[in-house]
Amino acid sequence: MNDFIDSFFNSEVIFTALPAILSYGLWNTLVLALTSTAIGVVIGLVLAVFGVSRSWILRAIARVYTDVLRGLPAILTILLVGLSLAAPLRGITGGNPYFLAILALSLIAGAYIGEIFRGGILAIDKGQMEASRALGMSYGASMRLVVVPQAARQVLPSLVNQFISIVKDTSLVYILGLITTQRDLFRVGQDTAVQTGNLSPLVLAGLFYLVITVPLTHLVNFIDNRLRNGKPAKKVLDPEQDLKTAVVDITGEERAR
C-alpha cells in the first residue's frame, strides 16, 4: 500500500510538478481547446449548411469531409496535418507547431460539430423555412436568421460535450514536438514523471482534467434539463382569492386605526 501511495500520490513529486502545470500546462490546454472549438464551430456551421443544401456537390463535400475526419483516429489526423502542412505554412507559422496543433484540432472538431449542427437544423420544423420564404426572405437569409439560430439553441448541450472531448484531445498534440512552454497538461505531467521516475505528476494532470471536465458535464445536464423542461412556471393566482385577501388586509388596517 505504501508503494502504491508513493508511486501515484507522492506529495513531494506533486509539488515539484505543480508550478509547471499551473504556469503553462493548464493555460495551453485551455487555449488549445477554446481556440480549436471556436474555429471548429465556424467550420461546422459551413459543413452543416452544405450538408442540408439542395446542391448534391455541396452535400458530397460535407459528407466526404465528415466521414474522413471522423473516421480517422485523432492522433493520426494531428500527425498528418503537422507533417504535411509544416513546410507549406512555414511562412505563416514560422515553423511553430503550436499553430498546426490548433489547426488539426479545429479540423477534427469541425467534422463533429458539423454533424451536431446538421442534426439540429434537421430537427427544426420545416414550417419555419416555409414561413420565412413566404415573407420574401431568400434561402440563405432564412437559414442565417431563422433556422440556424433555433438549431444553435437546441444543440448547445452537444457543443459543450464536444468541447469536453477537445479538452481531452489536446493531450495528443505532443507528437508535433511543442517546445516546453507550449506543452499541455498531459505532456507536462509526462515530462515530470520521466524526470522523477514517479507517476504522481500524471495523476496530478488527470486531476486538473477532471477540474475542467466535471463541472462542464454538470453544466451540460443543467442546460439540457432547462431546454427540455423550460423555466419553472410562475404560480397562477386566483383573481377572486386575491380580491378577498385585499379586502381582509384593508379591514385589518381600518381596525388597527
N, C-alpha and C positions, 0 to 999 in steps of 0.2 A: 504493500500500500504506500509506503514511504517513497519507493522508487517511482511509482505512478505519479504521485504528487510532485516529486522533484522533476520529473520529465515534462509534465504538462502545466504545472501551476507553480513554477519556481518564481517567487516574488522578486528575487534579485535580478534574474534574467528579464522578467517582465518590465521592471523599472528601467532596465538598460534599453529595451526596445521602444518604450513609451514615447520618448522625445521625438524620435524619427517618425513614428506613426502619427503623432499629433501635428508635427510641423509640416510634413508634406505627404505622407501616405494617405491620410484621411482626405486632405484637400484635393489631391489628384484624383482619387476615386470619385469624389463628388463632382469635380469639374468634368471629368470624362463622361460620367453618367448624365449629368444635366445637359451638357452641350450636345452629346450624341442624341439624347431624347428630343431636344428642340429641333435639330436638323432632321431627325427621323420622322417627326410629326409633319414637317413640310414635304418630305419625300412620300410619306404615307398618304397624305391628302391628295397628292398628284396621282399616285397609284390607284387610290380609291375612285377618283373621278374617271381615270382611264378604265378601271375595271367595270364601271357601270355605263360606260359610254356606248353610244349607238354604233360607233365605228369598231369593226372587228379588229382592225390593225391596232388600235389603242388597247383594246381588251387583251389582244395577244401579247403585246409588250408588257402589260401589267402582270399577266399570267406567268410568262416566262421568268420575269424578274423575281416574282414572289416565289415560284417553285424552286428556282435555283438557290436563292439566298436563304430560304427556309429549309431547304433540303441539305445544304452543306453544313458540317459542324462549324460552330462559330470560330473555333481556333484555326481551322483551315482557311476560312474567309479572311480572318485577320492576317494570316501569314501570306496569302495570295495578294491581298491588297498592298501589304507592306513591301513585298518583294517586287511586284510588278509596277508599282507607281512610284517607287523611291527615286528612280532615275528621271522619269519624265517630269515629276513635280519638284525636282531638286531646286529649281529656280524660285519656286514659291515657298517651299518648306525650309529651304536652306539645309536640307539633309537631316532635319529634325524629325524623328519618327513619332513624336507626340501627336503631330497633326494627322499623320497617317493612321494612328490608333483611333483618333476621333472619327476620321472618315470611315474606317472599317466598321466601327460600332454603329455609326449612323446608317450605313447601308444595310446592316443587319436589322437594326431597329425599324427602318423604313419598310422592310418587307412585312414584318409582323404588324406594325401599326397600320399599314395599308389594308390588310385584311380586317383589322378591327374597325376601321372607318367604313370599309365597304359593307361589312355586316350591319353597321349602324345605319348607313344610308338605305340599304335594302329594307331595314325594319321600319322606316318612315312610311306612313301611308301614302300611296300613290296619289291620293286626292290632293295632297299638299302641292305636288308638282303641277297637277292639272289646274288647280285653282290659281296658282301664280302665273301659269301660262295664259289662263283665261283673262287675267288682269293686264296682259300685254307684256309681261316680262320675258326676256329671252331664256333659252335653256341654261346658258351659263350663269345668268343673273339669278335664276330660280335656284340653281344648285348652290351658289355662293351665299345668297341672302336668306333662303328659306330652308332648304333641305339639310345642308351641311351643318349649320348652327344647331338644329334639332338633333342631328346624329351625334354631334360632339358631346352634347349633354348626356346622351344615352350611353356612350362608350367611355365616359370618364373613369369608372372603376377599372375597366380593362386597360386603360392607358397607365394608370398607377401601377397595376400589376406588371405591365411591360417595363416600366421604369425600374421596378424591383429586379427584374431579370437582367436589365442592362447593368445595374449596380454590380451584380454578381459576375457578369461577363467581363467587367473591367479587369478582373484577375487574370485574364488571358493575354492581355496586351504586352506582358513582359517579354514575349518571344520576339518582339520587334527591337529589343535592345535599348530600352529607355535609359537615360542617364540616372544617376542616383536620386536627384531631387525631382525627377519626373515619375518615380515609381509609385504604384498604388499600394493599398493596404496589404494585399497578399504578398507582393514582391518584397516589401519592407520586412514583413514578418518572416518570409522565407530566407532573406539575406541574413537577418539576425540569428535565425535558427541554425544556419550553416556555420556562422562565425562562432556561436556559443556551444554548438553541439547539443542544443536543447530545443524541445518543441513548444515551449511556453510562448514564444513570440507569435507562432501561428495560432495558438489558442486565443491570444490577445487580439490578433487581427480578426479572427472569427467573431469575437465578442463585439467588435466595432461594426462588423457587417450586420449583426443582429440589432445593434442600436439603430442602424439606419432602416433595416427592412421590417422589423416587427411593428414599430409604430405606423409605418406605411400600410402594412397588412390590415391593421385595425382601422385605419383611415378608409381603406377600400371597403371594408364591411360596413362602416358607418355611412359612406356615400351611397353604397348600393341599397341599404335599407331606406335611406331618405328618398332615393329615386323611386323605389318600389312602393313605399307606403305614403310618401308625401309628408308635409308638415302636420303635426298634431292639430286636429280640428278644434276651433275655438268653441267654447260652450255656448249653445244657443239658449238664450234666456226667453222665458215666457213673458210677453208684454203684460198680461193680466196680473201675473205674480209680481212683476216689477211695480205696477201701479199700487197694489196692496202694500208692498214694502214701503213705497214712498209715503202713503197715507199714514202708516204706522209711525214712520220716522217723524213726520210733521206733527202728528198728535202728541208724540212724546216730547217734542221740543216745546209745544204750547203748554203742556202740563208743567214742564220744568220752569217755564216763565211765571 
